[in-house]
Amino acid sequence: MVSRFTSAAEQQHAQQPAPHENWAGNIHYSTDHVQDARNVDELKLIVVQCKKLRALGSRHSFNRIADSNANQVTLEHLNQIDIDDKARTVTVGAGVRYGQLAPVIDAGGFALHNLASLPHISVAGAIATATHGSGIQNGNLATAVRALEIIIANGNVLRLSRDQDGDHFAAAVVGLGSVGMVTRVTLDLQPTYQVAQTVYQNLSFSELEHNFDSIFGAGYSVSLFTDWQNHRATQVWIKHRLAPGETHDAADNFYNAKRATEKLHPITGHPAESCTEQMGIPGPWYQRLPHFKMEFTPSSGRELQTEYFVPREHGYEAILAVEKLKEKITPHLFVTELRTIAADDLWMSTAYKRDSLAIHFTWKPEWEAVKQILPQIEAQLKPFGPRPHWAKLFTVPPPQLQAQYTRLGEFKSFVNQYDPTGKFRNGFIDTNLYSA
Ligand SMILES: Cc1cc2nc3c(=O)[nH]c(=O)nc-3n(C[C@H](O)[C@H](O)[C@H](O)COP(=O)(O)OP(=O)(O)OC[C@H]3O[C@@H](n4cnc5c(N)ncnc54)[C@H](O)[C@@H]3O)c2cc1C
């Protein structure tokens, strides 16, 4: 067992959230009572003393899922990283971010199966909300969880593992911050690998009609970006996973899209300096799977985000349904990203039992306009049973959202068993999971 401690990476160019706000600055939290747990014993005391409490991760959520009108607690000091070479796992404290974790496990010869578009987020916050990357064969980041330690409402520690706790484990991993305070997470590791990233420009949506799975399966992780104009993806990012010693020669054409001859940012006109290396240059998994580098502000900065998960088998129809709104969407949009996620067994996961296409929108910070458009997108997607990303902005009515989660009743019973007074529930959870 190797034990290491990390400190937060230098992020000179990365946007830091203002006090009591989320990263994007669109949410001002409803309390300024934020406690800082320096260790698990302090956290236990805080949990026992508070009637209402919500954990804060790295504050990258766009909605009020992390909010509280009573108390929040940060767990940044829980930053231990323990690699178990024999078990091929790493156990991290709740404050650890992927960008801190990745170089440490890579140095030990290991890797994770996938990462989100940015490395800045905490592991605990990401798995609580079913955060994902892309890849037809890749489950979301929560599917790498092998075990969890949670401080429940009475201050006791609940330990759950994939091997021993079946349904309770499946209920707790994507816990939406409501089961308790996650203090430690054990993740599956695999041998480290290299990835080469190639970008193509201008893929007609018509190519998706007959080649949907081939296009999204053309690499280990594939993302399509679009502004919804001209029935095309403006960019296709293909991340090829390389076998040891393998090189990758990218073709000039990809379904009539052309290989980019310079590095690109997914948002047209933004400098590509903040993006991970492209042009087919191989590099370590953690420097290619995210789109953005740890030391820079990811994406645009001041922005809003929305994302809906639909069954992959209806992916093309769902894209065409959204495209009908293009004249309303594009003026307020930085960019849309289309990704795939493999089905999983985690009860509250957006990919629960469903191979999924995720249709994502990075919006300009224009909430008044965006909130008029969201119900229209949701109406277009309704035939496909859309599940909104737990950490992004949506207006899906609670009964419609609840109907998408067949294990919701059991999830609530599970939560009630460990938190009978609703200590860890907040307005977001009450509205979306408990209101009829
Ligand atoms: C620029 C940008 C790019 C993004 N890209 C992606 C992407 O590629 N894929 C994707 O799926 N999402 C993406 N997201 C969304 C992001 O992954 C989620 O918002 C994720 O939840 C962020 O984690 P966090 O640590 O910031 O959590 P927070 O926003 O701080 O919290 C999220 C939830 O987790 C809970 N939580 C946090 N820590 C704990 C704990 N220790 N115990 C219990 N509950 C806890 C909180 O209470 C809250 O309910 C992106 C966000 C941004 C800003």
The ligand as an SDF file (V2000), in Angstrom:
LIG
                    3D

 53 58  0  0  0  0  0  0  0  0999 V2000
  -16.6720   23.5650  -17.2620 C   0  0  0  0  0  0  0  0  0  0  0  0
  -17.4300   22.3720  -16.7980 C   0  0  0  0  0  0  0  0  0  0  0  0
  -17.3480   21.1910  -17.5370 C   0  0  0  0  0  0  0  0  0  0  0  0
  -18.0860   20.0510  -17.1270 C   0  0  0  0  0  0  0  0  0  0  0  0
  -17.9350   18.8990  -17.8400 N   0  0  0  0  0  0  0  0  0  0  0  0
  -18.6460   17.8060  -17.4800 C   0  0  0  0  0  0  0  0  0  0  0  0
  -18.5040   16.5850  -18.1950 C   0  0  0  0  0  0  0  0  0  0  0  0
  -17.6750   16.4500  -19.0820 O   0  0  0  0  0  0  0  0  0  0  0  0
  -19.3080   15.5530  -17.8420 N   0  0  0  0  0  0  0  0  0  0  0  0
  -20.2270   15.6560  -16.8550 C   0  0  0  0  0  0  0  0  0  0  0  0
  -20.9570   14.6960  -16.6170 O   0  0  0  0  0  0  0  0  0  0  0  0
  -20.3180   16.7710  -16.0960 N   0  0  0  0  0  0  0  0  0  0  0  0
  -19.5580   17.8380  -16.4040 C   0  0  0  0  0  0  0  0  0  0  0  0
  -19.6460   18.9720  -15.6420 N   0  0  0  0  0  0  0  0  0  0  0  0
  -20.5040   18.9640  -14.4560 C   0  0  0  0  0  0  0  0  0  0  0  0
  -19.7190   18.4680  -13.2280 C   0  0  0  0  0  0  0  0  0  0  0  0
  -19.0910   17.2690  -13.4810 O   0  0  0  0  0  0  0  0  0  0  0  0
  -20.6540   18.2560  -12.0460 C   0  0  0  0  0  0  0  0  0  0  0  0
  -21.1670   19.4950  -11.7090 O   0  0  0  0  0  0  0  0  0  0  0  0
  -19.9820   17.6250  -10.8240 C   0  0  0  0  0  0  0  0  0  0  0  0
  -20.9650   17.3670   -9.8610 O   0  0  0  0  0  0  0  0  0  0  0  0
  -18.9760   18.5480  -10.2650 C   0  0  0  0  0  0  0  0  0  0  0  0
  -18.3880   18.0190   -9.1030 O   0  0  0  0  0  0  0  0  0  0  0  0
  -18.0710   19.0060   -7.9060 P   0  0  0  0  0  0  0  0  0  0  0  0
  -16.9950   18.3970   -7.0980 O   0  0  0  0  0  0  0  0  0  0  0  0
  -17.8630   20.3730   -8.3920 O   0  0  0  0  0  0  0  0  0  0  0  0
  -19.4390   18.9110   -7.0950 O   0  0  0  0  0  0  0  0  0  0  0  0
  -20.3490   20.0700   -6.4630 P   0  0  0  0  0  0  0  0  0  0  0  0
  -20.9420   20.8670   -7.5410 O   0  0  0  0  0  0  0  0  0  0  0  0
  -19.6180   20.8140   -5.4120 O   0  0  0  0  0  0  0  0  0  0  0  0
  -21.4670   19.1560   -5.7800 O   0  0  0  0  0  0  0  0  0  0  0  0
  -22.2640   18.3100   -6.5700 C   0  0  0  0  0  0  0  0  0  0  0  0
  -23.0870   17.3960   -5.6650 C   0  0  0  0  0  0  0  0  0  0  0  0
  -22.2210   16.4520   -5.0450 O   0  0  0  0  0  0  0  0  0  0  0  0
  -22.4440   16.4660   -3.6440 C   0  0  0  0  0  0  0  0  0  0  0  0
  -21.1940   16.1490   -2.9810 N   0  0  0  0  0  0  0  0  0  0  0  0
  -19.9870   16.7010   -3.1900 C   0  0  0  0  0  0  0  0  0  0  0  0
  -19.0940   16.1530   -2.3480 N   0  0  0  0  0  0  0  0  0  0  0  0
  -19.7490   15.2520   -1.5950 C   0  0  0  0  0  0  0  0  0  0  0  0
  -19.3910   14.3850   -0.5210 C   0  0  0  0  0  0  0  0  0  0  0  0
  -18.1310   14.3040   -0.0700 N   0  0  0  0  0  0  0  0  0  0  0  0
  -20.3460   13.6090    0.0230 N   0  0  0  0  0  0  0  0  0  0  0  0
  -21.6220   13.6630   -0.4070 C   0  0  0  0  0  0  0  0  0  0  0  0
  -22.0180   14.4630   -1.4000 N   0  0  0  0  0  0  0  0  0  0  0  0
  -21.0980   15.2440   -1.9940 C   0  0  0  0  0  0  0  0  0  0  0  0
  -22.9310   17.8750   -3.3420 C   0  0  0  0  0  0  0  0  0  0  0  0
  -23.6660   17.9250   -2.1230 O   0  0  0  0  0  0  0  0  0  0  0  0
  -23.8160   18.1340   -4.5330 C   0  0  0  0  0  0  0  0  0  0  0  0
  -25.0640   17.5630   -4.3210 O   0  0  0  0  0  0  0  0  0  0  0  0
  -18.9090   20.1110  -15.9770 C   0  0  0  0  0  0  0  0  0  0  0  0
  -18.9590   21.2810  -15.2210 C   0  0  0  0  0  0  0  0  0  0  0  0
  -18.2200   22.4000  -15.6180 C   0  0  0  0  0  0  0  0  0  0  0  0
  -18.2650   23.6330  -14.7810 C   0  0  0  0  0  0  0  0  0  0  0  0
  1  2  1  0
  2  3  1  0
  2 52  2  0
  3  4  2  0
  4  5  1  0
  4 50  1  0
  5  6  2  0
  6  7  1  0
  6 13  1  0
  7  8  2  0
  7  9  1  0
  9 10  1  0
 10 11  2  0
 10 12  1  0
 12 13  2  0
 13 14  1  0
 14 15  1  0
 14 50  1  0
 15 16  1  0
 16 17  1  0
 16 18  1  0
 18 19  1  0
 18 20  1  0
 20 21  1  0
 20 22  1  0
 22 23  1  0
 23 24  1  0
 24 25  2  0
 24 26  1  0
 24 27  1  0
 27 28  1  0
 28 29  2  0
 28 30  1  0
 28 31  1  0
 31 32  1  0
 32 33  1  0
 33 34  1  0
 33 48  1  0
 34 35  1  0
 35 36  1  0
 35 46  1  0
 36 37  1  0
 36 45  1  0
 37 38  2  0
 38 39  1  0
 39 40  1  0
 39 45  2  0
 40 41  1  0
 40 42  2  0
 42 43  1  0
 43 44  2  0
 44 45  1  0
 46 47  1  0
 46 48  1  0
 48 49  1  0
 50 51  2  0
 51 52  1  0
 52 53  1  0
M  END
$$$$
